[in-house]
Amino acid sequence: MTDLVVLGFTDKEKAEAVLRLSKELSQQELLDLEDAALAWRTQDGKIHVRQSFSPTATGAAGGALWGTLFGLIFLMPVFGAAVGAATGAVAGKLTDVGINDAFIKEIAGALEPGRAAVFALVRRTTPDKVRDALRPFQPTVLRTSLTKDREEELVAALQG
């Protein structure tokens, strides 16, 4: 089962550092994310969102692979790869997986100018080590799908 955790930060740089940290924790097998996103609000109030997972790119890569295989069967691998990539990209663009885009924009709209948020859809984690790694960034828990007890435990652990 996956859990959604949304952490708030005082600035975009801290949020970006946490996303980089999440990749390091994944490499150490301490964190397994299904999806992640970064949202921030500039001083002029504009909202920006950066997704970590791109279904369009993934679809294009998968489509190119399958297109090449089918192209080899019919002796037209380049044409098959091109058609497969285009088809996969369209399918990926139409697929909304992971964290709901409307939810990300809703939370981002509530951010104060200059602030940022990291959205994480967590499959599996080593909680104590991940919390220890996050604590120096002083995140604020904005939303979670955790039970009330587990959310309170997370808030207390991140506050030190």
N, C-alpha and C positions, 0 to 999 in steps of 0.2 A: 504494500500500500504506500502511496506517495503522500507526502505532506507538503503543503504550501507554507512558505515563510517569507514575509516581506519585512525587510529591515530598512530603517531610515538612517540617513547620514547627513552631517552638516554641510557636506560639499560633494561635488561630483568626483573629485580626486580620491577621496576615501572609498567611495562606492566602487570606483574602477579598481582600486587596490584590492578590495574584497573579492571582486570577480577574478582577478589574477590569482589571489590566494586560493579560491575555490578550485582552480585548475591544478594548483600544486597539491592541494589536499586530495583531489581525485587521483592524481598520479601516485600518491602514497596510500591509496585504497582506504582513506579515512572518510571520504564523501563521494556519494554517487548521485549526480544530478540528472534528472530527466530533462529539465529545461531551466534556463536562467535568463534574466533580462535586467537591463539597467534603464532607469527612467530618471530624468532630472529636469528641473525647471530653472531656466536662466533668470538673471536679474530683471529682465524685461518681461518676464512672465510666460515666455514660450516654453512649451513642453517638448521634450525630445525622448525618444525610446530607442534603445539598441537591444535587439534580440541576440542571444548567443547561438540559437539554433535556427538555421535557415531552411525551411522545408522546400523552398524553390531550388536552392543549390543542391540539396540532397536528392530531390526528385530528378534534377537534370543529370546528376552523376549516375544514379541508378538507371535512368532511362537510356543514357549513352551506353552503359554496359550491356543492358538487354538488347538495345538496338544493334550494337556491334555483333553480339552473338547471333541474332536473327539474320543480320546482314551477311555474316559468314556462311550461314546455311544457304542463302540465296545468292551468294557471290557478289554482294554489294555492301561490304562492311562500312565504308565511309558514309554512304547514304543512310544505312541503318542506324549508325551512331548519331547522325545529325537529326534524323526523325525521332529516334528514341530520346535524345536529350531535350528536344523541343517538347515532346509529349510529357516527359517526366517533369520538366520545369512548370508546365501548365498545371499538371496534377498537383505538384507541390505547392504552387501558388494558391490553389483552391482548397488545400488542406490546412485546417487550423489545428495544430497539435500543440500540446504543452499548455502553457499559461495563456489564458484567454486575453486577447488583445484589448478588448473593451474594459476588462478589469484593470489591466495595467494603466490604461489611459485615465480611468476613474481615480485610481490612487495617485497617479502623477498630477492630476488636476488639483488634488488636495494639498500637494506639497507647497511649502513656502518658497518664494523665489530664492534661488541659490542652493536649495537643498536637493538631495537625490535619494533614490530608493533602489535596492536590489531585490529582485523577485527570484525565489529559488523553489523549484519543484524537486523535493528531495526523495529519492528512492530508499537510500540506506545511508547511515552515518555512524560514526563513532562519536557520540555526543560530547563527552567530556573534552576530547582533544580539539574538536571543531570549535566548541565554545571558548576554550583557552586561546585558540588562534584568532578568533574574532574580537575578543575583549579589548585589545589595544585600539581598535577602530571606533570604540564607543557607539555601537549601533543602538537604535531604538527599535523595538519590535512594534511594527505598525499593524500587521495582520498575520494570522496563522490559521491553519486548519487543524491545529492541535487541540486536544482537550484542554479545558480550563486549567487543570492542575499542571499539565505539561507546559502550557504556555507561561504560567506563573513561574515555574521552575526555570524556563529559558530566560525570562526577563531577569530573574534574580541572579542567574549565572552570568549573564552578560554585563550586569551592573557591578559585578565583582563582589 
